[in-house]
Amino acid sequence: MMKIYLDMDGVLADFFKGFANHFGKDHWKQIQNKEKSIQELQGTDFFNTLDTFPTTIELVNFVQTLVGDDWGICSSPLRGDRDNSAYWKRVWLTRHFIMPKVENLIFTGQKERFAMDKIDGTPNVLIDDKPDNVGRWTAKGGIGIRYQANQDSLVTLKQKLIGIVEKS
């Protein structure tokens, strides 16, 4: 059975706005040393401080309507901060009533390991804002859709998802 996985940062949670705000900047690109700044987030509740996008709840509700319980979260933790990042991402999801079934809650830097259903080989869908993640997912046989909530059309994304589900 095909699953639709939603990335969090850039798709459901406004990571870049939160990143800029955390360091007192108007835009994340104004942060001088981004890698060092991201490392400074380790061990904090940063992920629980992020805003949703105006489209977040509508996207989650649409996916639930489309596939029922066959949806999940597939989100990368900060490098070197897996357990802490995952904890605060779960708190954020719970607070915003976006919690999938626990077995569909994945926090990994290797998202592509979930591109195919392990039992029947059905391709799964990943909605992610990072081209690298989408590329690796697709290379492993999954269906990757690049979507950045503050730039891309939710209507277009919904149409793509309807097409994919109708074919499966």
C-alpha positions as CSV (number, residue, x, y, z in Angstrom):
1,M,0.0,0.0,0.0
2,M,1.4,3.4,-1.0
3,K,2.1,5.9,1.7
4,I,2.4,9.7,1.3
5,Y,5.1,11.2,3.5
6,L,5.3,14.9,4.4
7,D,8.5,16.6,5.2
8,M,8.2,19.1,8.1
9,D,10.7,21.9,7.6
10,G,9.7,24.0,4.6
11,V,6.6,22.0,3.9
12,L,4.6,22.1,7.2
13,A,6.9,24.2,9.5
14,D,8.4,27.5,8.6
15,F,12.1,26.5,9.4
16,F,13.7,29.4,7.5
17,K,11.6,32.1,9.2
18,G,12.3,30.5,12.6
19,F,16.0,30.2,11.8
20,A,16.2,33.9,10.9
21,N,14.2,34.9,14.0
22,H,16.3,32.8,16.3
23,F,19.4,34.7,15.3
24,G,17.7,38.1,15.2
25,K,17.7,38.5,11.4
26,D,15.0,39.5,8.9
27,H,16.0,36.7,6.5
28,W,17.9,33.5,7.0
29,K,20.4,34.4,4.2
30,Q,21.6,37.3,6.5
31,I,23.1,34.7,8.9
32,Q,26.8,34.7,8.3
33,N,27.9,31.2,9.2
34,K,24.9,29.0,8.6
35,E,26.5,25.7,9.4
36,K,27.8,27.0,12.7
37,S,24.4,28.6,13.5
38,I,22.6,25.3,12.8
39,Q,25.0,23.5,15.1
40,E,24.1,26.0,17.8
41,L,20.5,24.8,17.6
42,Q,21.5,21.3,18.9
43,G,20.1,20.5,22.3
44,T,17.5,23.3,22.1
45,D,13.7,23.3,21.6
46,F,14.1,25.1,18.3
47,F,11.8,22.9,16.3
48,N,8.9,23.5,18.8
49,T,9.2,27.2,18.2
50,L,8.5,27.1,14.5
51,D,5.3,28.5,12.9
52,T,3.0,26.6,10.6
53,F,2.4,27.9,7.1
54,P,-1.1,29.1,6.2
55,T,-1.4,26.0,4.1
56,T,-0.2,23.4,6.7
57,I,-3.5,22.1,8.1
58,E,-5.2,22.2,4.7
59,L,-2.4,20.0,3.2
60,V,-2.5,17.5,6.1
61,N,-6.3,17.3,6.0
62,F,-6.2,16.8,2.2
63,V,-3.6,14.0,2.4
64,Q,-5.7,12.3,5.1
65,T,-8.8,12.6,3.0
66,L,-6.9,11.1,0.0
67,V,-5.2,8.1,1.7
68,G,-6.7,7.7,5.2
69,D,-4.1,6.5,7.7
70,D,-1.6,5.7,4.9
71,W,0.4,9.0,5.4
72,G,3.2,9.9,7.6
73,I,6.0,12.4,8.4
74,C,9.5,11.9,7.1
75,S,11.7,14.6,8.4
76,S,15.4,15.1,8.9
77,P,16.8,15.8,12.4
78,L,19.8,18.1,12.8
79,R,23.0,16.3,12.2
80,G,24.4,15.1,15.6
81,D,21.1,15.9,17.4
82,R,18.7,13.1,16.2
83,D,17.0,12.3,19.5
84,N,16.5,15.9,20.7
85,S,15.4,17.1,17.2
86,A,12.9,14.2,16.9
87,Y,11.6,14.9,20.4
88,W,10.8,18.5,19.7
89,K,9.4,17.8,16.2
90,R,7.0,15.3,17.9
91,V,6.0,17.9,20.4
92,W,5.4,20.4,17.6
93,L,3.3,17.8,15.6
94,T,1.2,17.0,18.7
95,R,0.6,20.6,19.5
96,H,-0.6,21.3,16.0
97,F,-2.7,18.1,15.8
98,I,-0.7,16.7,12.9
99,M,0.3,13.3,14.4
100,P,0.2,10.3,12.1
101,K,0.2,6.7,13.3
102,V,3.4,6.2,15.3
103,E,4.8,3.7,12.8
104,N,4.5,6.4,10.0
105,L,6.6,8.9,12.0
106,I,10.1,8.8,10.6
107,F,13.1,11.0,11.6
108,T,16.1,10.3,9.5
109,G,18.7,11.9,7.3
110,Q,18.3,8.9,4.9
111,K,14.7,9.4,3.8
112,E,15.3,7.4,0.6
113,R,15.3,4.2,2.7
114,F,11.5,4.6,2.8
115,A,10.9,5.3,-0.9
116,M,9.4,1.8,-1.4
117,D,7.0,-0.3,0.7
118,K,9.3,-3.0,2.3
119,I,6.6,-5.7,1.8
120,D,5.1,-5.3,-1.6
121,G,7.5,-2.9,-3.3
122,T,4.9,-0.2,-3.9
123,P,6.5,3.3,-4.4
124,N,5.8,5.7,-1.6
125,V,5.4,9.5,-2.1
126,L,7.6,12.1,-0.5
127,I,6.6,15.8,-0.4
128,D,9.8,17.7,0.4
129,D,11.3,21.2,-0.2
130,K,14.9,20.0,-0.8
131,P,15.7,18.9,-4.3
132,D,18.5,16.5,-3.0
133,N,15.9,14.6,-0.8
134,V,13.5,14.4,-3.7
135,G,16.3,13.2,-6.1
136,R,17.5,10.5,-3.7
137,W,13.9,9.4,-3.0
138,T,13.1,9.1,-6.8
139,A,16.5,7.3,-7.4
140,K,15.3,4.6,-4.9
141,G,12.1,4.0,-6.8
142,G,9.7,6.4,-4.9
143,I,7.7,9.3,-6.2
144,G,9.2,12.6,-5.1
145,I,7.5,15.9,-5.3
146,R,9.3,19.1,-4.6
147,Y,7.1,21.5,-2.7
148,Q,8.0,24.6,-0.7
149,A,5.0,25.9,1.2
150,N,6.0,29.6,1.0
151,Q,6.6,29.5,-2.8
152,D,4.7,26.7,-4.5
153,S,1.0,26.3,-5.2
154,L,-1.0,24.0,-2.9
155,V,-3.6,23.6,-5.7
156,T,-0.9,22.3,-8.0
157,L,0.4,19.9,-5.3
158,K,-3.2,18.6,-4.7
159,Q,-3.7,17.9,-8.4
160,K,-0.4,16.0,-8.6
161,L,-1.4,13.9,-5.6
162,I,-4.8,13.1,-7.0
163,G,-3.2,11.9,-10.2
164,I,-0.7,9.7,-8.3
165,V,-3.4,8.1,-6.1
166,E,-5.7,7.5,-9.1
167,K,-2.9,5.6,-10.9
168,S,-2.0,3.4,-7.9
